[in-house]
Amino acid sequence: MKFAQTLILASAVTLAACSSTPEVTAPAAPTKPTCGQQLRMEWAPEWKCGNYPAGYAVAADGEAQPNPGNDRAFQKDIALANARDRMAADIATKVERAIDTFKRNTAVGTDQRYGRNEEIVSNQMSVAVLNNSHMIDMFIDERDVYHVLVGIKTEDFKQQLEQNLSKSDAVDMIAEHDEAKKQMLLKNITDELLKN
């Protein structure tokens, strides 16, 4: 009997020593949702979430809903037009902000001729950029919506800035035909337009 008790006690000690408690693991860190998940799509490229590729000074995306004739060429044209509209609006906003900063820093006038010249400068830049922009990428989502990314390379953009702004009569008018003010204005516009 004593032998049986010893054997049971030894077995209990052995089992207790060999058993292990389960390791407590930290919960997994939450993963960042993919661009597609953020947009509630099966998949989407990163540029659809605003992460445009490097090397482009200005880029914008556009989309077009499917049409009854399922005409992909027409759908692509609409998507390109929408992307270019967004680029033009972005450029206009940046030019306006740069000119406003210039006017505050130099105390130039605020009469109507400045407003009209701001519009001219904005239009000149928009036309130059839109004429030199091209489609970078595209995809069609699971709902048949056509998405495009349009942009202009940084070097091409800088060249367009130099060609269009340095010879602009509207820039001269805003800078009151003062070369130092003109250079300051050109720098403001260039810096603002090259911000991402």
N, C-alpha and C positions, 0 to 999 in steps of 0.2 A: 504494500500500500504506500509506504514511504517512497518507494521507487516510482510509482505511478504519479504521486504528487510532484516529485522532483521533475519528472519528465514533462508534466503539464506546465509547471512553472517555467522550465527551460524553454519550452515551445512558445509560451506567451511572451517571454522576454525577447526571444529571437524574432517573433512576428512583430513585436512593437518596435524593435530596433531596425528591422528591415523595411518597415512600411515608411512611406514618405508622404509628406503633405504636398498637395499640388502647388506648383509654382504660381505665384500671383504675377500676371503679366500686365503691364500698363496697357491701357486701351490704345489702339492704333491711332496715330495722329490723323486728323481729318485730311483728306486729299483735296487739293484744289480742283474744282470741277473743270472739265474741258470746255473749250469754247462752245462746242455743240451742246453740251449739257446746259450751259448758261443760257443759250438761246432756245432751249427745248427742241433741239434738232438731233437727229441721229449722229451727225458729224458736221463740223464746220471748220474751215481753216482759221488759224489764229488772227488773220487780218480782219475777219468778220467781227471780231471782238475789239477792234481798234489797234491791234498790234501789227502795224504796217511794217513791211520789210525795210531794212537799213538801205541807205543809198538813195532814198527818194526824199526830196525836199517837201513835196506836197503830194498827198495821196488821199483818195476817197473811194468809198464803195457805194455801189448802187445796185438796185434789184428791179426785176420786172416780173409781174405775175404771169402765169400762163395765159395764152390767148385762145379763143375758140378754134382757130385754125391750126393750133400747135405749130406756129411759124417761129422756129428758133432764131432765125436771122432777125426778124422783127423784134422778138423778145430781147435779143442781145443789144440791138440798137437802143431800145428803151432803157435798158439797164445802164448802158454807156452814157446816155443823155442824163439820167438821174445822177450818176456818179460825177459827171462834169458839172452839173448844177451845184452839187454839194461843194466841189472844189472852188467854184467861182464864188459861192457865198462865204466860204472860209477865207478866201483871199480878200474879199471886200471887207470883211470884219477886221482882218489883220491890218490892212492898209488904213482903214479908218482909225484904229487904235494907235498906229504909229504916227499918223498925222496929228491926232489929238494930243499925244505925248509931246510931239514937236511944238505944237502951238502953245502948250502950257509952259514948256521950257524956254521958249523964245519970246513969248508975249506978242506973237504976230496977230493981226486982226482976225476977226471972226465974221466978217460980213459975208454976203451971199456968194461973192466970187470964190471964196475959199471952199464953200460947200460944193459948188459946181466943179471946181478943179479937183477936189477930193474924189468926186465921182468919176472924173475923166481918168485920173491916175489908177483908180481901182479897175475901171474897165480896160485900160491899156494892159495892166498886169494880167487880168483874167483872160483876155483874148490871147495874149502871148503864151500863157501857161496852157490854156485849153488847146491851142494849135499844136503845141509840142508835147502834149501828154499822150500816153498810150496805155493800152490794156496790159496789166501786169499778170493778172490771174483771173480765173473764173471757176465757178462750180454751180451745179444745179442740185438743189436740195430735194428731199423726199417728197415735197409738195409740188415739184416741178417749177419752183421759183428760180429764176436765172439771176445769179449774183456775179458781179464783176468788181475788180479792183483796178482803178485807174490812177496813174501817177506820172510825175516828171522827175527824172534823175536830178540829183543835187547840182551837178556840174552844168547840165543844160539849163536848169533854173537860174543859176547865178549868171550865166551868159544872157539869158532873157532879161533879167533884172538890169544888168549893165546896159544892154542895147536899148531897152525901152524907157528906163527911167532917166538915164543921164541926158537924153535928148528931148525929154518931155517939156513942152511949154507949160503944161499944168504944174509940174514940179517947180519950174522957175517962178511962176506966179505965186504959188504957196510960199516959196522961200523969199519972196519979194525981190527977185533978181539979185540976190546977195549970194555970192559963191560959197562963202563959209556956211551960211544957213542951208544952202542947197546940199552941200556935202553932209551936213548934220541930218537933214531930212532923209537923204538917200540911205545913210547909215541906219537911221531909225526904221525905215521901211524894210531894208534888207534884213536887219536883225529880227524884226517881228515876223517876217515871212519865213525865215529859216528856223524859227522855233518849232519844235514838235510837240 
